Amino acid sequence: MKKATIQLETLTCPSCMQKIDNAVKSLDGVDKESVNVSFNASKVKLEFDEEKLSIGQIENAITALGYEVIKSQVT
């Protein structure tokens, strides 16, 4: 499993946070228990299986909702 931190454009409301949380958790390969969307920091932290999913696919799921990904870090 890889850990990722995704910096987003500023989140403006708690419902934005919930939309992103639901979208990321719905992706096959994401450890649903690890997903943490921080409203104040505008960040998503998660763990994912890189054999099933790429960071690009996670970013695409977020941008498809209309949110801008500033940068991602995978460790």
Summary of the structure (lengths in Angstrom):
residues: 75
radius of gyration: 10.9
end to end distance: 9.3
largest distance: 33.1
contacts: 215
relative contact order: 0.33
helix: 32%
strand: 31%
